[in-house]
């Protein structure tokens, strides 16, 4: 669409949420690109903790916005492993959910953050 208005096509380019619809391939040369398809563990098929949290709280409705919200949320959790509800809402502001399912996505991000912190504490 080349508009970047809905956030559905968000990917991470060097960890930064980027609208793929308005990003030229040449702009991505020698950069790390992570898409929704790259989150599943290739060896085990296990979902990323954020994807699992979204399933656990029934966040996914039609699925149109899910990839963009997932990638945007991952970037948030990478820079802030303990976001507040307000910070999650602010991060997701550029993603349009036509089903208006934002509440469940916010719950999912907060659940994933909590689980990821617990795993990190167990590893220490």
C-alpha positions, 0 to 999 in steps of 0.5 A: 500500500506504501502508506504504512498506516495500519501497522499490519506489515510491521517487521523488525529491521535491526530491531526497529519496527518498520512498515514493510509496505513502504520500505525499499529492499535496498534500504535493508541491505546488510541489515537484520530483518525479523518477520513474524515467520522467524519467531517460531523455534525452527528446531522444536516448533515452539512459539515465541513466548509473546505469541504463546501469551497472545494465544493464552489470553485469546488475543487473536481475533481475525488475525489481520493485525496480529503480525504487526502487533507481535513485532511491535510488541517484541521491539518494546519488550527488547528495550523495556522488559517490564513495561507498564500498561500505558507503555504497551498502549503507547507502543501499539498506537500505530497498529490498527485492530479492526476487531478492536481487540486491543485490550487482549493484546495489552494483556498478552504483552504484559503476560509475556513480559512477566513470563520472560522476566521469570525465565530470566530470573531462573537462569541467573 
